[in-house]
Amino acid sequence: LHHVIEIINGADLPQAVKEGAIGTFRRVAEAEAAVHGTTIEKVHFHEVGAIDSIVDIVGAHWALDALGVDRVEASPLPLGSGTIKCAHGVIPVLAPATALLVRGVPTYGGDIEGEVLTPTGAALITHMAQAFGPVPAMTVEAIGLGSGTRDVADRANVLRVFLGEVSDAAAPIETVCVIETNVDDMSGELLPPLLQDLLQAGARDAFLTPIVGKKGRPGTMIT
């Protein structure tokens, strides 16, 4: 890990890009360390430590910084099936470190034979994304497509990214606590002053609803 950090810190990159890339590699190191029962300082990255993976991870964080992206959301992650060959031989999909990286993230198996989600991809998307699910409500401004080299028989081997502005419909929903109680033994003259007291105490709104309670007793619901 310290060799990778030295390479990244020695590059002419914005500080946010360096921090994001180092944070992503640290995620991989923690997963690999857990798999091998060692510390992150002693982990050998194998495929993930190759130069192309450093370029992938640094490049992805540089793109987010250059585009001014404030938030990343992703679809549930496909996992693939079958086995793959790696530095340790033939192992089942997912690779052990990849499996640890997607803990707590929505995933699905799918029907594609082979590795669909790589350790690099898993580390990047789980580090960057704040949420996983359907495409959020937004105004799309640009679309990016990345094509893989492996040919899949019945579908395009591409990653698609939408860049856009969040629409008003996607604004955070404010949560309001509603308190209600039914009263049937209170003088009606006291109800209007009670509303004033509730509003002065900080209620967003307060109102009265006539109701009929048990045994036909008239009452008031205070909201």
C-alpha positions as CSV (number, residue, x, y, z in Angstrom):
1,L,0.0,0.0,0.0
2,H,2.8,2.5,0.9
3,H,4.3,2.1,-2.6
4,V,0.9,2.9,-4.2
5,I,0.5,5.9,-1.9
6,E,3.9,7.2,-2.8
7,I,3.1,7.0,-6.5
8,I,-0.2,8.9,-6.0
9,N,1.2,11.5,-3.7
10,G,4.1,12.1,-6.1
11,A,1.7,12.9,-9.0
12,D,0.6,16.3,-10.1
13,L,-3.0,15.9,-9.0
14,P,-5.5,18.0,-7.0
15,Q,-5.5,17.1,-3.3
16,A,-9.1,15.8,-3.4
17,V,-8.1,13.3,-6.2
18,K,-5.2,12.1,-4.2
19,E,-7.3,11.6,-1.1
20,G,-10.1,9.8,-3.0
21,A,-7.7,7.5,-4.8
22,I,-5.7,6.6,-1.6
23,G,-9.0,6.0,0.2
24,T,-10.1,3.6,-2.5
25,F,-6.8,1.7,-2.4
26,R,-7.1,1.6,1.4
27,R,-10.5,-0.1,1.0
28,V,-8.9,-2.7,-1.2
29,A,-6.0,-3.2,1.2
30,E,-8.4,-3.7,4.2
31,A,-10.4,-6.3,2.3
32,E,-7.2,-8.1,1.1
33,A,-5.8,-8.0,4.6
34,A,-9.0,-9.6,6.0
35,V,-8.9,-12.3,3.4
36,H,-5.2,-13.2,4.0
37,G,-5.2,-12.7,7.8
38,T,-2.6,-10.0,7.7
39,T,-2.2,-6.2,8.0
40,I,-2.8,-3.6,5.3
41,E,0.9,-2.8,5.3
42,K,1.8,-6.3,4.3
43,V,-0.8,-6.8,1.6
44,H,0.4,-7.5,-2.0
45,F,-2.2,-6.1,-4.4
46,H,-1.4,-8.5,-7.3
47,E,-3.8,-7.6,-10.1
48,V,-5.2,-4.5,-8.3
49,G,-1.7,-3.0,-7.8
50,A,-0.9,-3.1,-11.5
51,I,-0.3,0.2,-13.2
52,D,-3.6,0.1,-15.1
53,S,-5.6,-0.3,-11.9
54,I,-3.8,2.8,-10.5
55,V,-4.7,4.7,-13.6
56,D,-8.3,3.4,-13.4
57,I,-8.7,4.5,-9.8
58,V,-6.9,7.8,-10.0
59,G,-8.6,8.6,-13.3
60,A,-12.1,8.0,-11.9
61,H,-11.5,10.3,-9.0
62,W,-9.9,12.9,-11.3
63,A,-13.0,12.7,-13.5
64,L,-15.3,13.4,-10.6
65,D,-13.2,16.3,-9.5
66,A,-12.9,17.8,-13.0
67,L,-16.7,17.5,-13.6
68,G,-17.5,19.0,-10.2
69,V,-19.6,16.0,-9.2
70,D,-21.2,16.5,-5.7
71,R,-23.0,13.2,-5.4
72,V,-22.8,9.7,-6.9
73,E,-25.6,7.1,-7.0
74,A,-25.3,3.7,-8.6
75,S,-27.6,0.8,-9.6
76,P,-27.4,-2.4,-7.7
77,L,-24.1,-4.2,-8.5
78,P,-24.1,-7.3,-10.8
79,L,-21.8,-10.1,-9.5
80,G,-21.5,-12.7,-12.2
81,S,-21.1,-16.5,-11.6
82,G,-18.7,-19.3,-12.2
83,T,-14.9,-19.2,-11.5
84,I,-12.0,-16.9,-12.4
85,K,-8.2,-17.3,-12.6
86,C,-6.1,-15.0,-10.4
87,A,-2.7,-14.9,-8.8
88,H,-3.8,-17.6,-6.3
89,G,-5.2,-20.0,-8.9
90,V,-8.8,-20.7,-9.9
91,I,-11.4,-19.3,-7.4
92,P,-15.1,-18.9,-7.4
93,V,-16.8,-15.6,-8.3
94,L,-16.9,-13.3,-6.4
95,A,-13.2,-13.0,-5.6
96,P,-12.9,-13.0,-1.8
97,A,-11.8,-9.4,-1.5
98,T,-14.5,-8.3,-3.9
99,A,-17.1,-10.1,-1.7
100,L,-15.9,-8.1,1.3
101,L,-16.0,-4.9,-0.6
102,V,-19.7,-5.2,-1.4
103,R,-20.9,-5.9,2.1
104,G,-23.9,-3.7,2.9
105,V,-24.5,-2.9,-0.8
106,P,-27.4,-4.1,-3.0
107,T,-26.2,-6.8,-5.4
108,Y,-27.6,-9.4,-7.8
109,G,-26.2,-12.6,-9.3
110,G,-27.3,-12.3,-12.9
111,D,-26.8,-15.0,-15.6
112,I,-23.4,-13.9,-16.9
113,E,-20.7,-16.5,-16.6
114,G,-17.5,-15.1,-15.2
115,E,-16.4,-12.0,-13.3
116,V,-18.6,-9.0,-13.8
117,L,-17.6,-7.0,-10.8
118,T,-13.8,-6.7,-10.4
119,P,-12.1,-5.7,-7.1
120,T,-11.1,-2.4,-8.7
121,G,-14.7,-1.7,-9.8
122,A,-16.1,-2.7,-6.4
123,A,-13.7,-0.6,-4.5
124,L,-14.4,2.5,-6.7
125,I,-18.2,2.3,-6.7
126,T,-18.5,1.5,-3.0
127,H,-16.1,4.3,-2.1
128,M,-17.8,6.9,-4.4
129,A,-21.5,6.1,-4.2
130,Q,-23.7,7.6,-1.5
131,A,-26.7,5.5,-2.5
132,F,-27.7,2.5,-4.6
133,G,-31.0,2.1,-6.4
134,P,-32.9,3.4,-9.5
135,V,-31.8,6.4,-11.5
136,P,-32.6,9.5,-9.3
137,A,-34.8,12.3,-10.5
138,M,-32.5,14.6,-12.4
139,T,-32.0,16.6,-15.6
140,V,-29.4,14.6,-17.7
141,E,-26.7,16.8,-19.2
142,A,-24.3,14.3,-20.5
143,I,-23.9,10.5,-20.9
144,G,-20.6,8.6,-20.7
145,L,-20.0,5.1,-22.0
146,G,-17.1,2.8,-21.2
147,S,-16.7,-0.4,-23.2
148,G,-15.0,-3.6,-22.0
149,T,-12.8,-5.8,-24.1
150,R,-14.6,-9.1,-23.3
151,D,-17.4,-10.0,-25.7
152,V,-20.6,-11.1,-24.0
153,A,-22.9,-13.2,-26.2
154,D,-26.3,-11.4,-25.6
155,R,-25.6,-7.9,-24.3
156,A,-23.3,-5.0,-24.6
157,N,-20.3,-5.0,-22.2
158,V,-20.5,-1.4,-21.2
159,L,-20.7,0.9,-18.2
160,R,-22.9,3.9,-18.6
161,V,-22.8,7.0,-16.5
162,F,-25.3,9.9,-16.4
163,L,-24.2,13.4,-15.4
164,G,-26.9,15.9,-14.5
165,E,-28.5,18.3,-12.1
166,V,-30.8,17.1,-9.4
167,S,-34.4,18.2,-10.1
168,D,-36.7,19.7,-7.5
169,A,-38.5,16.3,-7.3
170,A,-35.3,14.8,-5.9
171,A,-34.9,17.3,-3.1
172,P,-34.6,15.8,0.3
173,I,-37.9,15.1,2.0
174,E,-38.5,16.9,5.3
175,T,-39.8,14.7,8.1
176,V,-42.5,16.2,10.3
177,C,-43.7,14.6,13.6
178,V,-47.5,14.7,14.0
179,I,-48.9,14.5,17.5
180,E,-52.6,13.8,18.0
181,T,-54.8,13.2,21.0
182,N,-58.6,12.8,21.5
183,V,-60.2,14.9,24.2
184,D,-63.9,14.5,25.4
185,D,-63.8,16.1,28.9
186,M,-62.6,19.6,28.1
187,S,-64.5,22.8,28.0
188,G,-65.0,24.0,24.4
189,E,-64.1,27.6,25.4
190,L,-60.5,26.4,26.2
191,L,-59.8,24.9,22.8
192,P,-59.1,28.0,20.7
193,P,-56.5,29.4,23.2
194,L,-54.9,25.9,23.2
195,L,-54.2,26.2,19.5
196,Q,-52.5,29.6,20.1
197,D,-50.4,28.1,22.8
198,L,-49.3,25.2,20.6
199,L,-48.3,27.5,17.7
200,Q,-46.4,29.8,20.1
201,A,-44.6,26.7,21.5
202,G,-43.2,25.9,18.0
203,A,-45.8,23.7,16.2
204,R,-45.7,24.1,12.4
205,D,-49.5,23.9,12.5
206,A,-52.3,23.0,14.9
207,F,-56.0,22.3,14.3
208,L,-59.1,20.7,15.8
209,T,-61.4,18.0,14.4
210,P,-64.8,17.2,15.8
211,I,-65.2,13.5,16.5
212,V,-67.7,11.0,18.0
213,G,-66.1,8.7,20.5
214,K,-67.1,5.7,22.5
215,K,-70.8,5.4,23.4
216,G,-71.6,8.3,21.0
217,R,-69.7,10.8,23.2
218,P,-68.8,14.0,21.3
219,G,-65.1,14.9,21.5
220,T,-62.3,16.8,19.7
221,M,-59.2,15.5,18.1
222,I,-56.3,17.9,18.7
223,T,-53.6,17.7,16.0
